[in-house]
Amino acid sequence: MKKQHGPAFKAQQIELAQCPTCKGRTVVRGVFHDLACVQCNASGWVDAQTGDALPLELLVTALGSMLHQAMRNLELSRRIELLSGPAAIYQQNNRRGAGGSNYTGD
């Protein structure tokens, strides 16, 4: 392990996994009603390597990075969808309309 003085320059990425006890639902079935899962502190997520519940500060950071990654993937898939398929053909100018404008057939 490298010696270091002070905090790290980059936050360490923590791999998350769904809680095996509640399967990500944050509650477990009691006899008469649902109870908060004690394995994951009712968050539905645990550390993927150790299986332990994460402190609130680390959990918020890890979930935020997961959300940003999911949003980037969604935006990328939307861009790919716009660049291909029937919508791309419909949007580009085919110069078949009056004065060389786009004719869509509508």
One Martini backbone bead per residue (centre of mass of N, CA, C, O) as a GRO file, in nm:
protein
  106
    1MET     BB    1   0.098   0.035   0.021
    2LYS     BB    2   0.066   0.365  -0.011
    3LYS     BB    3   0.189   0.645   0.098
    4GLN     BB    4  -0.009   0.903   0.278
    5HIS     BB    5  -0.099   1.249   0.289
    6GLY     BB    6  -0.401   1.281   0.327
    7PRO     BB    7  -0.621   1.307   0.097
    8ALA     BB    8  -0.753   1.206  -0.177
    9PHE     BB    9  -0.803   1.317  -0.504
   10LYS     BB   10  -0.979   1.060  -0.542
   11ALA     BB   11  -1.250   0.882  -0.539
   12GLN     BB   12  -1.340   0.579  -0.444
   13GLN     BB   13  -1.464   0.312  -0.603
   14ILE     BB   14  -1.768   0.145  -0.528
   15GLU     BB   15  -1.894  -0.162  -0.526
   16LEU     BB   16  -2.222  -0.268  -0.587
   17ALA     BB   17  -2.486  -0.462  -0.431
   18GLN     BB   18  -2.734  -0.643  -0.372
   19CYS     BB   19  -2.910  -0.746  -0.123
   20PRO     BB   20  -2.951  -1.077  -0.019
   21THR     BB   21  -3.188  -1.047   0.184
   22CYS     BB   22  -3.385  -0.820   0.019
   23LYS     BB   23  -3.318  -0.773  -0.290
   24GLY     BB   24  -3.346  -0.437  -0.287
   25ARG     BB   25  -3.621  -0.361  -0.107
   26THR     BB   26  -3.543  -0.278   0.219
   27VAL     BB   27  -3.727  -0.525   0.299
   28VAL     BB   28  -3.868  -0.760   0.527
   29ARG     BB   29  -4.048  -1.033   0.617
   30GLY     BB   30  -4.266  -1.066   0.851
   31VAL     BB   31  -4.525  -1.189   1.017
   32PHE     BB   32  -4.717  -0.904   0.984
   33HIS     BB   33  -4.472  -0.725   0.865
   34ASP     BB   34  -4.255  -0.501   0.751
   35LEU     BB   35  -3.896  -0.480   0.767
   36ALA     BB   36  -3.609  -0.347   0.814
   37CYS     BB   37  -3.307  -0.394   0.687
   38VAL     BB   38  -3.003  -0.482   0.859
   39GLN     BB   39  -2.784  -0.553   0.643
   40CYS     BB   40  -2.836  -0.249   0.472
   41ASN     BB   41  -2.993  -0.021   0.619
   42ALA     BB   42  -3.237   0.021   0.415
   43SER     BB   43  -3.103   0.040   0.095
   44GLY     BB   44  -3.025  -0.237  -0.092
   45TRP     BB   45  -2.708  -0.196  -0.039
   46VAL     BB   46  -2.379  -0.336  -0.087
   47ASP     BB   47  -2.078  -0.449  -0.066
   48ALA     BB   48  -1.940  -0.656  -0.303
   49GLN     BB   49  -1.694  -0.777  -0.138
   50THR     BB   50  -1.818  -0.798   0.176
   51GLY     BB   51  -2.145  -0.737   0.239
   52ASP     BB   52  -2.158  -0.467   0.367
   53ALA     BB   53  -2.260  -0.196   0.500
   54LEU     BB   54  -2.281   0.141   0.429
   55PRO     BB   55  -2.214   0.439   0.474
   56LEU     BB   56  -2.380   0.717   0.391
   57GLU     BB   57  -2.153   0.871   0.238
   58LEU     BB   58  -2.073   0.633   0.047
   59LEU     BB   59  -2.354   0.569  -0.070
   60VAL     BB   60  -2.410   0.839  -0.209
   61THR     BB   61  -2.164   0.837  -0.395
   62ALA     BB   62  -2.217   0.565  -0.539
   63LEU     BB   63  -2.506   0.633  -0.643
   64GLY     BB   64  -2.426   0.883  -0.805
   65SER     BB   65  -2.234   0.737  -1.004
   66MET     BB   66  -2.448   0.540  -1.111
   67LEU     BB   67  -2.639   0.757  -1.221
   68HIS     BB   68  -2.443   0.893  -1.419
   69GLN     BB   69  -2.388   0.638  -1.588
   70ALA     BB   70  -2.685   0.590  -1.672
   71MET     BB   71  -2.724   0.865  -1.813
   72ARG     BB   72  -2.501   0.827  -2.024
   73ASN     BB   73  -2.619   0.571  -2.153
   74LEU     BB   74  -2.891   0.695  -2.236
   75GLU     BB   75  -2.778   0.922  -2.417
   76LEU     BB   76  -2.626   0.735  -2.610
   77SER     BB   77  -2.876   0.572  -2.708
   78ARG     BB   78  -3.026   0.818  -2.822
   79ARG     BB   79  -2.814   0.901  -3.031
   80ILE     BB   80  -2.811   0.636  -3.189
   81GLU     BB   81  -3.114   0.642  -3.262
   82LEU     BB   82  -3.100   0.914  -3.427
   83LEU     BB   83  -2.870   0.806  -3.640
   84SER     BB   84  -3.082   0.574  -3.679
   85GLY     BB   85  -3.313   0.481  -3.887
   86PRO     BB   86  -3.613   0.624  -3.981
   87ALA     BB   87  -3.564   0.902  -3.845
   88ALA     BB   88  -3.311   0.984  -4.008
   89ILE     BB   89  -3.446   0.987  -4.286
   90TYR     BB   90  -3.673   1.192  -4.211
   91GLN     BB   91  -3.471   1.437  -4.123
   92GLN     BB   92  -3.337   1.445  -4.378
   93ASN     BB   93  -3.245   1.592  -4.674
   94ASN     BB   94  -3.388   1.514  -5.013
   95ARG     BB   95  -3.474   1.742  -5.227
   96ARG     BB   96  -3.807   1.687  -5.321
   97GLY     BB   97  -3.918   1.953  -5.282
   98ALA     BB   98  -3.997   2.263  -5.283
   99GLY     BB   99  -3.702   2.418  -5.357
  100GLY     BB  100  -3.535   2.171  -5.212
  101SER     BB  101  -3.688   2.051  -5.000
  102ASN     BB  102  -3.832   1.854  -4.771
  103TYR     BB  103  -3.976   1.528  -4.831
  104THR     BB  104  -4.210   1.310  -4.645
  105GLY     BB  105  -4.526   1.237  -4.739
  106ASP     BB  106  -4.756   1.390  -4.552
   0.00000   0.00000   0.00000
